[in-house]
Amino acid sequence: MERTRAWRRCQAHKHSPEKAIRLMRFRPEKNWKLMYTRADKLFRARQLGMSYPIRSVRQLLDQE
């Protein structure tokens, strides 16, 4: 197998530590239980366009 400059560049990109750091830093939590603080949950809910905390119809009627 001939290892060309393109192969070396591809390997360097695939195994670069910057890529791993970038993925770890910006990976959002996939499970609400894993999000530790209320501020994180509110921020993520705002990103997703959800209302948090989730309130029942009865709670919403009582609030008004």
All heavy atoms as a GROMACS GRO file, in nm:
protein
  558
    1MET      N    1   0.085  -0.119   0.000
    1MET     CA    2   0.000   0.000   0.000
    1MET      C    3   0.088   0.124   0.000
    1MET      O    4   0.175   0.141   0.084
    1MET     CB    5  -0.089  -0.002   0.124
    1MET     CG    6  -0.176   0.119   0.140
    1MET     SD    7  -0.277   0.096   0.287
    1MET     CE    8  -0.350   0.254   0.295
    2GLU      N    9   0.065   0.208  -0.094
    2GLU     CA   10   0.143   0.331  -0.104
    2GLU      C   11   0.079   0.439  -0.017
    2GLU      O   12  -0.039   0.469  -0.030
    2GLU     CB   13   0.147   0.377  -0.250
    2GLU     CG   14   0.235   0.498  -0.271
    2GLU     CD   15   0.237   0.538  -0.416
    2GLU    OE1   16   0.212   0.452  -0.502
    2GLU    OE2   17   0.262   0.656  -0.441
    3ARG      N   18   0.157   0.493   0.072
    3ARG     CA   19   0.107   0.596   0.163
    3ARG      C   20   0.149   0.732   0.111
    3ARG      O   21   0.265   0.770   0.120
    3ARG     CB   22   0.158   0.572   0.304
    3ARG     CG   23   0.100   0.443   0.357
    3ARG     CD   24   0.132   0.423   0.500
    3ARG     NE   25   0.059   0.305   0.548
    3ARG     CZ   26   0.079   0.249   0.663
    3ARG    NH1   27   0.169   0.297   0.746
    3ARG    NH2   28   0.010   0.144   0.700
    4THR      N   29   0.052   0.801   0.058
    4THR     CA   30   0.079   0.930  -0.004
    4THR      C   31   0.061   1.043   0.096
    4THR      O   32   0.023   1.021   0.212
    4THR     CB   33  -0.018   0.952  -0.122
    4THR    OG1   34  -0.150   0.953  -0.068
    4THR    CG2   35  -0.004   0.842  -0.225
    5ARG      N   36   0.087   1.163   0.050
    5ARG     CA   37   0.068   1.282   0.134
    5ARG      C   38  -0.078   1.295   0.176
    5ARG      O   39  -0.109   1.333   0.289
    5ARG     CB   40   0.115   1.404   0.057
    5ARG     CG   41   0.102   1.532   0.134
    5ARG     CD   42   0.164   1.648   0.056
    5ARG     NE   43   0.154   1.770   0.132
    5ARG     CZ   44   0.068   1.868   0.105
    5ARG    NH1   45  -0.012   1.858   0.002
    5ARG    NH2   46   0.065   1.976   0.179
    6ALA      N   47  -0.168   1.262   0.084
    6ALA     CA   48  -0.311   1.270   0.115
    6ALA      C   49  -0.348   1.174   0.228
    6ALA      O   50  -0.426   1.207   0.318
    6ALA     CB   51  -0.394   1.240  -0.009
    7TRP      N   52  -0.291   1.052   0.225
    7TRP     CA   53  -0.318   0.954   0.330
    7TRP      C   54  -0.266   1.005   0.464
    7TRP      O   55  -0.335   0.994   0.566
    7TRP     CB   56  -0.251   0.821   0.295
    7TRP     CG   57  -0.275   0.715   0.397
    7TRP    CD1   58  -0.381   0.630   0.403
    7TRP    CD2   59  -0.191   0.684   0.508
    7TRP    NE1   60  -0.369   0.548   0.511
    7TRP    CE2   61  -0.252   0.578   0.578
    7TRP    CE3   62  -0.071   0.733   0.556
    7TRP    CZ2   63  -0.198   0.522   0.692
    7TRP    CZ3   64  -0.016   0.677   0.669
    7TRP    CH2   65  -0.079   0.573   0.736
    8ARG      N   66  -0.143   1.062   0.465
    8ARG     CA   67  -0.086   1.113   0.589
    8ARG      C   68  -0.169   1.228   0.644
    8ARG      O   69  -0.192   1.238   0.765
    8ARG     CB   70   0.060   1.158   0.566
    8ARG     CG   71   0.155   1.043   0.547
    8ARG     CD   72   0.299   1.088   0.552
    8ARG     NE   73   0.331   1.193   0.457
    8ARG     CZ   74   0.374   1.173   0.332
    8ARG    NH1   75   0.391   1.050   0.287
    8ARG    NH2   76   0.402   1.274   0.253
    9ARG      N   77  -0.216   1.316   0.558
    9ARG     CA   78  -0.299   1.428   0.603
    9ARG      C   79  -0.431   1.378   0.660
    9ARG      O   80  -0.481   1.429   0.761
    9ARG     CB   81  -0.326   1.525   0.488
    9ARG     CG   82  -0.201   1.600   0.446
    9ARG     CD   83  -0.230   1.700   0.339
    9ARG     NE   84  -0.311   1.807   0.396
    9ARG     CZ   85  -0.394   1.884   0.327
    9ARG    NH1   86  -0.407   1.865   0.197
    9ARG    NH2   87  -0.462   1.978   0.384
   10CYS      N   88  -0.488   1.278   0.596
   10CYS     CA   89  -0.614   1.220   0.644
   10CYS      C   90  -0.595   1.157   0.782
   10CYS      O   91  -0.678   1.175   0.872
   10CYS     CB   92  -0.665   1.117   0.545
   10CYS     SG   93  -0.820   1.041   0.593
   11GLN      N   94  -0.486   1.083   0.800
   11GLN     CA   95  -0.459   1.020   0.928
   11GLN      C   96  -0.434   1.124   1.037
   11GLN      O   97  -0.479   1.109   1.150
   11GLN     CB   98  -0.337   0.927   0.918
   11GLN     CG   99  -0.361   0.806   0.831
   11GLN     CD  100  -0.474   0.719   0.883
   11GLN    OE1  101  -0.476   0.685   1.000
   11GLN    NE2  102  -0.566   0.684   0.795
   12ALA      N  103  -0.362   1.229   1.002
   12ALA     CA  104  -0.334   1.334   1.099
   12ALA      C  105  -0.463   1.402   1.142
   12ALA      O  106  -0.482   1.434   1.259
   12ALA     CB  107  -0.237   1.436   1.040
   13HIS      N  108  -0.552   1.424   1.047
   13HIS     CA  109  -0.679   1.488   1.079
   13HIS      C  110  -0.766   1.395   1.164
   13HIS      O  111  -0.832   1.438   1.258
   13HIS     CB  112  -0.752   1.526   0.951
   13HIS     CG  113  -0.883   1.592   0.976
   13HIS    ND1  114  -0.894   1.720   1.024
   13HIS    CD2  115  -1.010   1.547   0.960
   13HIS    CE1  116  -1.022   1.751   1.038
   13HIS    NE2  117  -1.094   1.647   0.999
   14LYS      N  118  -0.766   1.266   1.130
   14LYS     CA  119  -0.849   1.169   1.199
   14LYS      C  120  -0.806   1.150   1.345
   14LYS      O  121  -0.889   1.132   1.433
   14LYS     CB  122  -0.843   1.035   1.127
   14LYS     CG  123  -0.947   0.936   1.176
   14LYS     CD  124  -0.929   0.797   1.120
   14LYS     CE  125  -0.908   0.789   0.973
   14LYS     NZ  126  -0.899   0.651   0.924
   15HIS      N  127  -0.677   1.156   1.370
   15HIS     CA  128  -0.625   1.127   1.503
   15HIS      C  129  -0.578   1.252   1.577
   15HIS      O  130  -0.504   1.241   1.674
   15HIS     CB  131  -0.509   1.028   1.494
   15HIS     CG  132  -0.551   0.896   1.435
   15HIS    ND1  133  -0.635   0.809   1.500
   15HIS    CD2  134  -0.523   0.838   1.317
   15HIS    CE1  135  -0.656   0.703   1.424
   15HIS    NE2  136  -0.590   0.718   1.312
   16SER      N  137  -0.619   1.369   1.532
   16SER     CA  138  -0.570   1.491   1.596
   16SER      C  139  -0.636   1.510   1.732
   16SER      O  140  -0.756   1.485   1.749
   16SER     CB  141  -0.598   1.612   1.509
   16SER     OG  142  -0.735   1.642   1.509
   17PRO      N  143  -0.560   1.553   1.832
   17PRO     CA  144  -0.620   1.574   1.966
   17PRO      C  145  -0.716   1.692   1.968
   17PRO      O  146  -0.808   1.695   2.049
   17PRO     CB  147  -0.498   1.601   2.054
   17PRO     CG  148  -0.391   1.643   1.963
   17PRO     CD  149  -0.418   1.578   1.831
   18GLU      N  150  -0.699   1.787   1.877
   18GLU     CA  151  -0.790   1.902   1.872
   18GLU      C  152  -0.931   1.858   1.840
   18GLU      O  153  -1.028   1.912   1.893
   18GLU     CB  154  -0.742   2.003   1.768
   18GLU     CG  155  -0.609   2.067   1.802
   18GLU     CD  156  -0.552   2.144   1.686
   18GLU    OE1  157  -0.620   2.153   1.582
   18GLU    OE2  158  -0.442   2.195   1.699
   19LYS      N  159  -0.944   1.760   1.754
   19LYS     CA  160  -1.076   1.711   1.717
   19LYS      C  161  -1.146   1.648   1.838
   19LYS      O  162  -1.264   1.671   1.862
   19LYS     CB  163  -1.064   1.609   1.604
   19LYS     CG  164  -1.195   1.559   1.552
   19LYS     CD  165  -1.174   1.465   1.436
   19LYS     CE  166  -1.305   1.415   1.384
   19LYS     NZ  167  -1.288   1.318   1.276
   20ALA      N  168  -1.072   1.570   1.916
   20ALA     CA  169  -1.130   1.507   2.034
   20ALA      C  170  -1.172   1.611   2.137
   20ALA      O  171  -1.279   1.601   2.196
   20ALA     CB  172  -1.030   1.410   2.096
   21ILE      N  173  -1.090   1.711   2.157
   21ILE     CA  174  -1.122   1.818   2.252
   21ILE      C  175  -1.246   1.894   2.206
   21ILE      O  176  -1.335   1.924   2.284
   21ILE     CB  177  -1.002   1.913   2.270
   21ILE    CG1  178  -0.889   1.839   2.342
   21ILE    CG2  179  -1.042   2.037   2.346
   21ILE    CD1  180  -0.758   1.914   2.341
   22ARG      N  181  -1.252   1.922   2.076
   22ARG     CA  182  -1.366   1.995   2.022
   22ARG      C  183  -1.495   1.916   2.040
   22ARG      O  184  -1.598   1.970   2.078
   22ARG     CB  185  -1.342   2.022   1.873
   22ARG     CG  186  -1.438   2.118   1.812
   22ARG     CD  187  -1.397   2.160   1.671
   22ARG     NE  188  -1.279   2.096   1.623
   22ARG     CZ  189  -1.272   2.024   1.510
   22ARG    NH1  190  -1.377   2.009   1.436
   22ARG    NH2  191  -1.160   1.967   1.471
   23LEU      N  192  -1.490   1.785   2.017
   23LEU     CA  193  -1.610   1.703   2.033
   23LEU      C  194  -1.654   1.696   2.178
   23LEU      O  195  -1.772   1.697   2.209
   23LEU     CB  196  -1.584   1.562   1.979
   23LEU     CG  197  -1.578   1.549   1.829
   23LEU    CD1  198  -1.539   1.407   1.790
   23LEU    CD2  199  -1.709   1.586   1.764
   24MET      N  200  -1.558   1.688   2.270
   24MET     CA  201  -1.592   1.678   2.411
   24MET      C  202  -1.650   1.809   2.462
   24MET      O  203  -1.741   1.811   2.544
   24MET     CB  204  -1.469   1.642   2.493
   24MET     CG  205  -1.426   1.498   2.474
   24MET     SD  206  -1.272   1.462   2.556
   24MET     CE  207  -1.310   1.499   2.723
   25ARG      N  208  -1.599   1.920   2.414
   25ARG     CA  209  -1.640   2.050   2.466
   25ARG      C  210  -1.782   2.086   2.424
   25ARG      O  211  -1.858   2.142   2.502
   25ARG     CB  212  -1.543   2.158   2.417
   25ARG     CG  213  -1.566   2.290   2.486
   25ARG     CD  214  -1.469   2.398   2.443
   25ARG     NE  215  -1.340   2.346   2.403
   25ARG     CZ  216  -1.261   2.404   2.314
   25ARG    NH1  217  -1.296   2.514   2.257
   25ARG    NH2  218  -1.144   2.352   2.283
   26PHE      N  219  -1.822   2.056   2.303
   26PHE     CA  220  -1.950   2.102   2.250
   26PHE      C  221  -2.056   1.994   2.241
   26PHE      O  222  -2.159   2.015   2.183
   26PHE     CB  223  -1.930   2.166   2.113
   26PHE     CG  224  -1.845   2.289   2.119
   26PHE    CD1  225  -1.720   2.290   2.065
   26PHE    CD2  226  -1.892   2.403   2.182
   26PHE    CE1  227  -1.641   2.403   2.072
   26PHE    CE2  228  -1.814   2.516   2.189
   26PHE     CZ  229  -1.688   2.516   2.133
   27ARG      N  230  -2.033   1.880   2.302
   27ARG     CA  231  -2.132   1.773   2.296
   27ARG      C  232  -2.242   1.802   2.397
   27ARG      O  233  -2.218   1.807   2.516
   27ARG     CB  234  -2.066   1.640   2.327
   27ARG     CG  235  -2.166   1.526   2.325
   27ARG     CD  236  -2.099   1.395   2.343
   27ARG     NE  237  -2.017   1.368   2.227
   27ARG     CZ  238  -1.927   1.273   2.220
   27ARG    NH1  239  -1.906   1.196   2.323
   27ARG    NH2  240  -1.858   1.255   2.111
   28PRO      N  241  -2.366   1.819   2.352
   28PRO     CA  242  -2.475   1.844   2.446
   28PRO      C  243  -2.516   1.716   2.517
   28PRO      O  244  -2.497   1.606   2.465
   28PRO     CB  245  -2.588   1.894   2.357
   28PRO     CG  246  -2.560   1.835   2.224
   28PRO     CD  247  -2.410   1.824   2.213
   29GLU      N  248  -2.572   1.731   2.634
   29GLU     CA  249  -2.622   1.616   2.707
   29GLU      C  250  -2.743   1.558   2.635
   29GLU      O  251  -2.827   1.632   2.584
   29GLU     CB  252  -2.662   1.656   2.849
   29GLU     CG  253  -2.546   1.699   2.934
   29GLU     CD  254  -2.456   1.584   2.974
   29GLU    OE1  255  -2.493   1.468   2.953
   29GLU    OE2  256  -2.347   1.611   3.024
   30LYS      N  257  -2.753   1.427   2.631
   30LYS     CA  258  -2.865   1.364   2.564
   30LYS      C  259  -2.974   1.321   2.662
   30LYS      O  260  -3.081   1.282   2.622
   30LYS     CB  261  -2.816   1.242   2.485
   30LYS     CG  262  -2.727   1.280   2.370
   30LYS     CD  263  -2.695   1.162   2.286
   30LYS     CE  264  -2.612   1.207   2.167
   30LYS     NZ  265  -2.586   1.098   2.075
   31ASN      N  266  -2.943   1.326   2.790
   31ASN     CA  267  -3.038   1.281   2.891
   31ASN      C  268  -3.054   1.392   2.994
   31ASN      O  269  -2.955   1.443   3.048
   31ASN     CB  270  -2.984   1.154   2.956
   31ASN     CG  271  -3.085   1.087   3.044
   31ASN    OD1  272  -3.182   1.149   3.085
   31ASN    ND2  273  -3.063   0.961   3.074
   32TRP      N  274  -3.176   1.428   3.022
   32TRP     CA  275  -3.201   1.539   3.116
   32TRP      C  276  -3.146   1.507   3.255
   32TRP      O  277  -3.106   1.595   3.330
   32TRP     CB  278  -3.350   1.567   3.125
   32TRP     CG  279  -3.401   1.640   3.006
   32TRP    CD1  280  -3.453   1.584   2.893
   32TRP    CD2  281  -3.402   1.780   2.985
   32TRP    NE1  282  -3.486   1.682   2.804
   32TRP    CE2  283  -3.457   1.804   2.858
   32TRP    CE3  284  -3.362   1.889   3.061
   32TRP    CZ2  285  -3.472   1.930   2.806
   32TRP    CZ3  286  -3.379   2.016   3.008
   32TRP    CH2  287  -3.433   2.036   2.882
   33LYS      N  288  -3.144   1.378   3.293
   33LYS     CA  289  -3.093   1.340   3.425
   33LYS      C  290  -2.944   1.368   3.438
   33LYS      O  291  -2.894   1.386   3.547
   33LYS     CB  292  -3.116   1.191   3.450
   33LYS     CG  293  -3.260   1.153   3.463
   33LYS     CD  294  -3.270   1.004   3.484
   33LYS     CE  295  -3.400   0.952   3.430
   33LYS     NZ  296  -3.404   0.808   3.425
   34LEU      N  297  -2.872   1.371   3.326
   34LEU     CA  298  -2.728   1.393   3.328
   34LEU      C  299  -2.692   1.542   3.333
   34LEU      O  300  -2.576   1.575   3.353
   34LEU     CB  301  -2.662   1.328   3.207
   34LEU     CG  302  -2.681   1.178   3.196
   34LEU    CD1  303  -2.616   1.127   3.069
   34LEU    CD2  304  -2.625   1.107   3.317
   35MET      N  305  -2.791   1.628   3.316
   35MET     CA  306  -2.766   1.771   3.324
   35MET      C  307  -2.779   1.810   3.471
   35MET      O  308  -2.882   1.790   3.532
   35MET     CB  309  -2.865   1.847   3.237
   35MET     CG  310  -2.853   1.812   3.092
   35MET     SD  311  -2.968   1.901   2.989
   35MET     CE  312  -2.882   2.053   2.972
   36TYR      N  313  -2.673   1.866   3.525
   36TYR     CA  314  -2.664   1.880   3.670
   36TYR      C  315  -2.741   1.998   3.727
   36TYR      O  316  -2.807   1.987   3.827
   36TYR     CB  317  -2.518   1.888   3.711
   36TYR     CG  318  -2.443   1.765   3.672
   36TYR    CD1  319  -2.348   1.768   3.571
   36TYR    CD2  320  -2.470   1.644   3.733
   36TYR    CE1  321  -2.281   1.654   3.535
   36TYR    CE2  322  -2.402   1.530   3.697
   36TYR     CZ  323  -2.308   1.535   3.598
   36TYR     OH  324  -2.242   1.423   3.561
   37THR      N  325  -2.732   2.112   3.666
   37THR     CA  326  -2.790   2.231   3.728
   37THR      C  327  -2.917   2.275   3.657
   37THR      O  328  -2.938   2.247   3.539
   37THR     CB  329  -2.690   2.347   3.728
   37THR    OG1  330  -2.661   2.383   3.592
   37THR    CG2  331  -2.562   2.309   3.799
   38ARG      N  332  -2.998   2.346   3.730
   38ARG     CA  333  -3.122   2.399   3.673
   38ARG      C  334  -3.093   2.497   3.560
   38ARG      O  335  -3.164   2.499   3.459
   38ARG     CB  336  -3.202   2.468   3.785
   38ARG     CG  337  -3.331   2.530   3.740
   38ARG     CD  338  -3.402   2.593   3.858
   38ARG     NE  339  -3.514   2.673   3.816
   38ARG     CZ  340  -3.635   2.626   3.790
   38ARG    NH1  341  -3.659   2.498   3.802
   38ARG    NH2  342  -3.732   2.707   3.752
   39ALA      N  343  -2.987   2.575   3.575
   39ALA     CA  344  -2.951   2.672   3.471
   39ALA      C  345  -2.919   2.601   3.340
   39ALA      O  346  -2.958   2.647   3.232
   39ALA     CB  347  -2.832   2.756   3.517
   40ASP      N  348  -2.849   2.486   3.348
   40ASP     CA  349  -2.818   2.410   3.227
   40ASP      C  350  -2.945   2.359   3.161
   40ASP      O  351  -2.961   2.361   3.039
   40ASP     CB  352  -2.728   2.291   3.259
   40ASP     CG  353  -2.588   2.332   3.296
   40ASP    OD1  354  -2.548   2.444   3.258
   40ASP    OD2  355  -2.518   2.254   3.363
   41LYS      N  356  -3.038   2.311   3.244
   41LYS     CA  357  -3.164   2.260   3.190
   41LYS      C  358  -3.246   2.371   3.125
   41LYS      O  359  -3.304   2.352   3.018
   41LYS     CB  360  -3.245   2.192   3.301
   41LYS     CG  361  -3.182   2.064   3.348
   41LYS     CD  362  -3.263   2.000   3.458
   41LYS     CE  363  -3.193   1.875   3.508
   41LYS     NZ  364  -3.265   1.810   3.615
   42LEU      N  365  -3.250   2.488   3.189
   42LEU     CA  366  -3.324   2.601   3.131
   42LEU      C  367  -3.261   2.645   2.999
   42LEU      O  368  -3.332   2.674   2.902
   42LEU     CB  369  -3.327   2.718   3.229
   42LEU     CG  370  -3.416   2.698   3.352
   42LEU    CD1  371  -3.391   2.809   3.453
   42LEU    CD2  372  -3.562   2.694   3.312
   43PHE      N  373  -3.128   2.649   2.995
   43PHE     CA  374  -3.058   2.689   2.874
   43PHE      C  375  -3.086   2.591   2.760
   43PHE      O  376  -3.116   2.631   2.647
   43PHE     CB  377  -2.906   2.697   2.902
   43PHE     CG  378  -2.825   2.732   2.782
   43PHE    CD1  379  -2.822   2.863   2.736
   43PHE    CD2  380  -2.750   2.636   2.717
   43PHE    CE1  381  -2.746   2.896   2.625
   43PHE    CE2  382  -2.674   2.669   2.607
   43PHE     CZ  383  -2.672   2.800   2.560
   44ARG      N  384  -3.079   2.461   2.790
   44ARG     CA  385  -3.103   2.359   2.688
   44ARG      C  386  -3.248   2.360   2.642
   44ARG      O  387  -3.276   2.344   2.523
   44ARG     CB  388  -3.066   2.221   2.744
   44ARG     CG  389  -3.068   2.113   2.641
   44ARG     CD  390  -2.958   2.133   2.540
   44ARG     NE  391  -2.962   2.025   2.443
   44ARG     CZ  392  -2.955   2.043   2.312
   44ARG    NH1  393  -2.937   2.163   2.263
   44ARG    NH2  394  -2.962   1.943   2.231
   45ALA      N  395  -3.340   2.381   2.734
   45ALA     CA  396  -3.481   2.387   2.696
   45ALA      C  397  -3.507   2.506   2.604
   45ALA      O  398  -3.584   2.496   2.508
   45ALA     CB  399  -3.567   2.396   2.820
   46ARG      N  400  -3.442   2.618   2.633
   46ARG     CA  401  -3.455   2.736   2.548
   46ARG      C  402  -3.400   2.707   2.408
   46ARG      O  403  -3.459   2.746   2.307
   46ARG     CB  404  -3.381   2.854   2.610
   46ARG     CG  405  -3.427   2.986   2.559
   46ARG     CD  406  -3.366   3.104   2.633
   46ARG     NE  407  -3.380   3.094   2.778
   46ARG     CZ  408  -3.278   3.089   2.864
   46ARG    NH1  409  -3.154   3.094   2.821
   46ARG    NH2  410  -3.300   3.081   2.994
   47GLN      N  411  -3.289   2.634   2.398
   47GLN     CA  412  -3.233   2.598   2.269
   47GLN      C  413  -3.328   2.509   2.190
   47GLN      O  414  -3.342   2.522   2.069
   47GLN     CB  415  -3.102   2.522   2.287
   47GLN     CG  416  -2.982   2.606   2.316
   47GLN     CD  417  -2.857   2.521   2.325
   47GLN    OE1  418  -2.862   2.405   2.367
   47GLN    NE2  419  -2.746   2.580   2.288
   48LEU      N  420  -3.395   2.417   2.260
   48LEU     CA  421  -3.485   2.323   2.194
   48LEU      C  422  -3.625   2.379   2.172
   48LEU      O  423  -3.707   2.316   2.107
   48LEU     CB  424  -3.496   2.195   2.278
   48LEU     CG  425  -3.366   2.117   2.295
   48LEU    CD1  426  -3.387   2.002   2.392
   48LEU    CD2  427  -3.316   2.066   2.162
   49GLY      N  428  -3.652   2.497   2.227
   49GLY     CA  429  -3.783   2.558   2.211
   49GLY      C  430  -3.888   2.495   2.300
   49GLY      O  431  -4.007   2.496   2.266
   50MET      N  432  -3.845   2.438   2.411
   50MET     CA  433  -3.938   2.374   2.505
   50MET      C  434  -3.964   2.466   2.622
   50MET      O  435  -3.888   2.560   2.646
   50MET     CB  436  -3.876   2.245   2.561
   50MET     CG  437  -3.847   2.138   2.461
   50MET     SD  438  -3.753   2.003   2.533
   50MET     CE  439  -3.839   1.969   2.683
   51SER      N  440  -4.071   2.437   2.694
   51SER     CA  441  -4.091   2.508   2.820
   51SER      C  442  -4.043   2.416   2.931
   51SER      O  443  -4.074   2.297   2.932
   51SER     CB  444  -4.238   2.542   2.839
   51SER     OG  445  -4.314   2.426   2.846
   52TYR      N  446  -3.964   2.470   3.020
   52TYR     CA  447  -3.912   2.391   3.131
   52TYR      C  448  -3.924   2.474   3.256
   52TYR      O  449  -3.896   2.593   3.252
   52TYR     CB  450  -3.766   2.351   3.109
   52TYR     CG  451  -3.712   2.269   3.222
   52TYR    CD1  452  -3.732   2.132   3.226
   52TYR    CD2  453  -3.643   2.328   3.328
   52TYR    CE1  454  -3.684   2.056   3.331
   52TYR    CE2  455  -3.596   2.253   3.434
   52TYR     CZ  456  -3.616   2.117   3.434
   52TYR     OH  457  -3.572   2.043   3.539
   53PRO      N  458  -3.966   2.423   3.368
   53PRO     CA  459  -4.006   2.286   3.390
   53PRO      C  460  -4.141   2.256   3.325
   53PRO      O  461  -4.223   2.345   3.307
   53PRO     CB  462  -4.016   2.276   3.542
   53PRO     CG  463  -4.038   2.414   3.588
   53PRO     CD  464  -3.972   2.503   3.488
   54ILE      N  465  -4.162   2.131   3.292
   54ILE     CA  466  -4.286   2.090   3.226
   54ILE      C  467  -4.398   2.094   3.328
   54ILE      O  468  -4.388   2.034   3.436
   54ILE     CB  469  -4.269   1.948   3.166
   54ILE    CG1  470  -4.156   1.951   3.064
   54ILE    CG2  471  -4.400   1.901   3.106
   54ILE    CD1  472  -4.113   1.816   3.017
   55ARG      N  473  -4.502   2.168   3.295
   55ARG     CA  474  -4.615   2.184   3.388
   55ARG      C  475  -4.738   2.118   3.330
   55ARG      O  476  -4.761   2.120   3.209
   55ARG     CB  477  -4.642   2.332   3.411
   55ARG     CG  478  -4.528   2.402   3.479
   55ARG     CD  479  -4.566   2.542   3.516
   55ARG     NE  480  -4.458   2.604   3.592
   55ARG     CZ  481  -4.395   2.713   3.555
   55ARG    NH1  482  -4.428   2.773   3.444
   55ARG    NH2  483  -4.297   2.761   3.629
   56SER      N  484  -4.820   2.062   3.416
   56SER     CA  485  -4.944   2.001   3.373
   56SER      C  486  -5.047   2.110   3.344
   56SER      O  487  -5.029   2.227   3.379
   56SER     CB  488  -4.997   1.906   3.480
   56SER     OG  489  -5.036   1.981   3.593
   57VAL      N  490  -5.158   2.070   3.283
   57VAL     CA  491  -5.264   2.164   3.253
   57VAL      C  492  -5.319   2.225   3.381
   57VAL      O  493  -5.347   2.345   3.391
   57VAL     CB  494  -5.376   2.095   3.172
   57VAL    CG1  495  -5.492   2.187   3.147
   57VAL    CG2  496  -5.322   2.042   3.040
   58ARG      N  497  -5.331   2.141   3.482
   58ARG     CA  498  -5.383   2.187   3.611
   58ARG      C  499  -5.292   2.297   3.672
   58ARG      O  500  -5.341   2.398   3.722
   58ARG     CB  501  -5.394   2.068   3.707
   58ARG     CG  502  -5.443   2.102   3.843
   58ARG     CD  503  -5.588   2.137   3.839
   58ARG     NE  504  -5.634   2.173   3.971
   58ARG     CZ  505  -5.748   2.232   3.995
   58ARG    NH1  506  -5.827   2.262   3.895
   58ARG    NH2  507  -5.784   2.260   4.116
   59GLN      N  508  -5.160   2.275   3.665
   59GLN     CA  509  -5.066   2.375   3.717
   59GLN      C  510  -5.076   2.505   3.641
   59GLN      O  511  -5.070   2.614   3.698
   59GLN     CB  512  -4.924   2.320   3.712
   59GLN     CG  513  -4.897   2.211   3.812
   59GLN     CD  514  -4.760   2.150   3.792
   59GLN    OE1  515  -4.714   2.134   3.679
   59GLN    NE2  516  -4.696   2.115   3.902
   60LEU      N  517  -5.093   2.496   3.508
   60LEU     CA  518  -5.105   2.618   3.428
   60LEU      C  519  -5.233   2.693   3.460
   60LEU      O  520  -5.233   2.816   3.465
   60LEU     CB  521  -5.101   2.582   3.278
   60LEU     CG  522  -4.964   2.532   3.226
   60LEU    CD1  523  -4.980   2.483   3.082
   60LEU    CD2  524  -4.861   2.640   3.235
   61LEU      N  525  -5.342   2.620   3.482
   61LEU     CA  526  -5.468   2.685   3.517
   61LEU      C  527  -5.461   2.748   3.655
   61LEU      O  528  -5.515   2.856   3.678
   61LEU     CB  529  -5.583   2.585   3.511
   61LEU     CG  530  -5.621   2.538   3.370
   61LEU    CD1  531  -5.726   2.428   3.378
   61LEU    CD2  532  -5.670   2.654   3.286
   62ASP      N  533  -5.395   2.682   3.748
   62ASP     CA  534  -5.380   2.737   3.884
   62ASP      C  535  -5.295   2.863   3.883
   62ASP      O  536  -5.315   2.953   3.965
   62ASP     CB  537  -5.318   2.634   3.978
   62ASP     CG  538  -5.416   2.523   4.011
   62ASP    OD1  539  -5.538   2.542   3.989
   62ASP    OD2  540  -5.370   2.416   4.058
   63GLN      N  541  -5.199   2.868   3.792
   63GLN     CA  542  -5.110   2.984   3.787
   63GLN      C  543  -5.185   3.108   3.740
   63GLN      O  544  -5.158   3.219   3.784
   63GLN     CB  545  -4.995   2.953   3.692
   63GLN     CG  546  -4.890   3.060   3.687
   63GLN     CD  547  -4.777   3.024   3.592
   63GLN    OE1  548  -4.783   2.920   3.527
   63GLN    NE2  549  -4.680   3.108   3.580
   64GLU      N  550  -5.283   3.090   3.651
   64GLU     CA  551  -5.358   3.204   3.598
   64GLU      C  552  -5.468   3.245   3.690
   64GLU      O  553  -5.482   3.295   3.781
   64GLU     CB  554  -5.423   3.167   3.465
   64GLU     CG  555  -5.322   3.142   3.358
   64GLU     CD  556  -5.388   3.097   3.229
   64GLU    OE1  557  -5.512   3.081   3.225
   64GLU    OE2  558  -5.317   3.075   3.132
   0.00000   0.00000   0.00000
